[in-house]
Amino acid sequence: MLFVIPPPQPALPAAFEPPPILMYHRVDTDRPRDAVGRQLTVTPQRFREQLTYLRNQGITAISMAQLQWRLEHHESLARTVVMTFDDGYADQYTYVVPLLRASRAGATFYIVTGEVGRARHLTWQQLRAMAADRLDLAAHGVRHDDLSLMTPAQQAYQIDRSVETLQRFLHAPVQSYAYPSGRFNRTTLQLVREAGVAMAVTTDPVYVLPPENRFEMFRVRVRGEWSIRDFAAALHAASERRQVVVR
């Protein structure tokens, strides 16, 4: 009997320097009255301008899954930026998906599974359509609760259940995780590793626990009040302060 040794699976490099990772929340024509809501809401016109700016600068917008693929296959990350959208708001399907498609841009959408189908949030039907459109859908917990305040068992439930639910409903792997409000601790990092995702992201470098690894990659929060000049400046600053992370 002939035994065939399967080829080795691609793996992330031992250390790498990710491109800037942008974090969005809502993209909507409805501007909230509260200051926090306005800060987290980018108008569709402003988002279109940002995509146009990236294209004109020769910068390719990719998803976390595409970042993983490029790293595993030793592809260049020059002139790339990762786009992520948190919380699974319905306006992301209405405005973001068509604009990404028109620009041939990639992005990751971090879904709070317990909010799917609720008011102003994505439905499973929309998520399946997004998955069929090859958009990257990833986990953001069962609820948008602070993992760092939970027991290990509570954290494991939030992480494992959200990953399993997305995999079950979408029939696709979940390759990354976003911590609600960016909060986590060393237990969180171990549990996310055990959940089988390749990478995870936080919201701000202040939450990173040294040495920085692939389960605590920080992002640039895109603010609703930014002009295109502000956007360009933030992107440049993020490119200048890129840090090496370890596997």
N, C-alpha and C positions, 0 to 999 in steps of 0.2 A: 504494500500500500504506500502510495506516494503522499508524503506530508508536505503541504505548501506553507511556507512561512509567510504570513501576511506582511505587507510593507509597513514600516513604522508610521504611526500617525503623526501628522505635523504638530509641532509644539511651539509655544511661545518662546522667544529667546530668553536667556537667563536675565538679561537686563535690556531695557529699551527706553527710548525717549518719545513719549506720545506727542502727537500734535495738539494744539489747543482744542479743548472740548467745550463747546458752547451749550449752555443750559437755558432753554425756554420753558415757559409755562403756557399761558394763553396767547393765541393769535386771533384777535376778534375786532370787529368794528365797534362793539359795545365797550366803552371805556368806563370801568368801575369808578364809583365816587370816592371810595376809600383810597388812601395813599398807597397802601401795600398792593391792593388790587391793580391800581394804575401802573405801579412799578413792574408788576408781573405780566402785564398785557401789552403785547406789541400789535400794532395795527397790521392788517394784511398788506397795505401799501408799503409800510416801513419794512416788513419782512421781504416783500418783493424787491425792494431797493437793496437790501442786504444780500440777497441771492445774486442780484445783478452785479453788485460790487465784487463779490467773490469770483464770479465768472470773469469779469473784466480784469481782475488781478491774476487770473490763471490759477485760482485756488479751487480745488475739488472738495465739495462737501460729502463726507462719508458717514456711515453709521458705525456703532461700536462693533457690530458683527463684521463689517468690512475692514475695520481697523484690525481686528483679530486675524482675519484672513491674510491681510497684508503682512502682519508680523510673522505669522506662521510660515508664509511662503517667501519671506525675505524680500518683499516688494517695497519700493521706496515710499516714504511718508512725506517727502518734500512737497510743498504746495498743497497740503491737505488740511482740513479742519473737520472735526467730528461735531455733528449736530445732534442734540438730544432734547426731547420734549417730555416734561414731567406731568404726572397725575391723570393722564387720559381724558382730557377735556374734549367735549364734542366738537368745539370749534377747530380742533386740530384736523378733524376729518373734513370739515367744511372748507377750510382755508389752506391749511398747511399741505395736505396731501396733493391737491391740484397744483400748487405752486412748486412743490418738490418735483412732481412729475414733469412739469413744463421745463424745469431747469435741469432735469436728469440728475438730481441731487439725492444723496442718501441721508437717512436719519434714523435714530433710535427713539422709540416711544416707550416711556416707562409707565407701566399700567398698575394702578392700585386695584387689585382684582375685586375687592369688596365693593367698589364704587361702580363697576361696570353695569350699565343699564339704568343707573340712577340719573336724576335730573342734571342736565348740562354735562353729562359724561358719555363716553363712547359706549356703544352697545356691542354685544358679541358678534352680531352680523357685520357691523362696521369693522371690527377688528379682524374678522375672517377675510373681508375684502382687502384690508390693508396687508395682511399676510400674503394673500394671493398676488398682491402687487409688489411683492418682495421687499416690503418695508420691515424693518427690524423691530420686533415687539419684545420687550423685556420687563423684568419684575421690579415692582416698587412697593411690595408688601401687600398684605390683605387689607390693612387699614393704614392711613397715613399717620402712624404713631412713632414716637421716638424710641428706637431700638435700644439706645444706651440706658434707658430707664427700666428695661425689662429684665426678668430672670432669663437664664439660658433657655429654659423650656418655652417661654413666651416668644423669645426671639426665633427659636427654631420653628415654631408654628408659623410666624409671620413670613419667614424666608422660604421654608419648604413648601408651605401651602400655596403661596403666590406663584412660585415656580411651577409646581405640579399642575395647578389650575390652568395656567397659560398653555402648558404643554398639552394638556388633555383636550382643551377646547380648540386649540389652533393647530394641533398635530405638527408642531415645529419645535425645535430646540430653543431653550432660553439661554442666551449666551452671556448676559450681563445683569447686574443688579444696581439699583440706585437707592441709597439710604434716605428715607423720609427726613426732610430738614437737614440732611447731611450728617446726622448724628449716628455714632457707632462706638463700639469699644473693642477690646482685643477678642472677646468672646464672639462678637459679631463677625470679625474677620475669619475666625476659624469655622464658624457655621456656614458662611457664604462659600468658603472653599469646599466644605463637605457637601454643599448643595449641588456642586458640579458646574457652576458657572465659571467662565474664564476670567472675567474682570468685573470690578464694581467701582462705582463713582460716588463721590461726596459732593458738597456744594462749595467748599471754601478750603483753602490750604490750612486754615487754622485748626481744622479737625484731623489733619493727617498725623498719624503716629509713626515716628521714625523706627526703622528705615521705611521709606515710602515704597509700597508694593502695588501690584496690579489690582488689589482689592480696595484701594483708597486713592483713586485718581481724582484730583480736584478739577472743577469746571469753572468756566467764566459765565457768570449770571448776566444774561442779556436783559437790559432794562428798557421799559416801555418809553421812557422819555429821551432815549438816546437819539441823536442825529446820526446820519451816516458817518460823519466825522468822528463822533464818539465811538461808534461801532468799530471803525478802522483803527482808532487809537487803542481800544481795548484788545483787539486782535493782535496788534503789533506788540503790546506789552506782554500778552500771554506767550507770544512766540519768543520773546526775549528771556522770559523766566522759566522756560521749559526745564523740567527736572527728569533725571533718569530714575525710572522705577524698576524694581526687581521682581522676578517671578515668584 
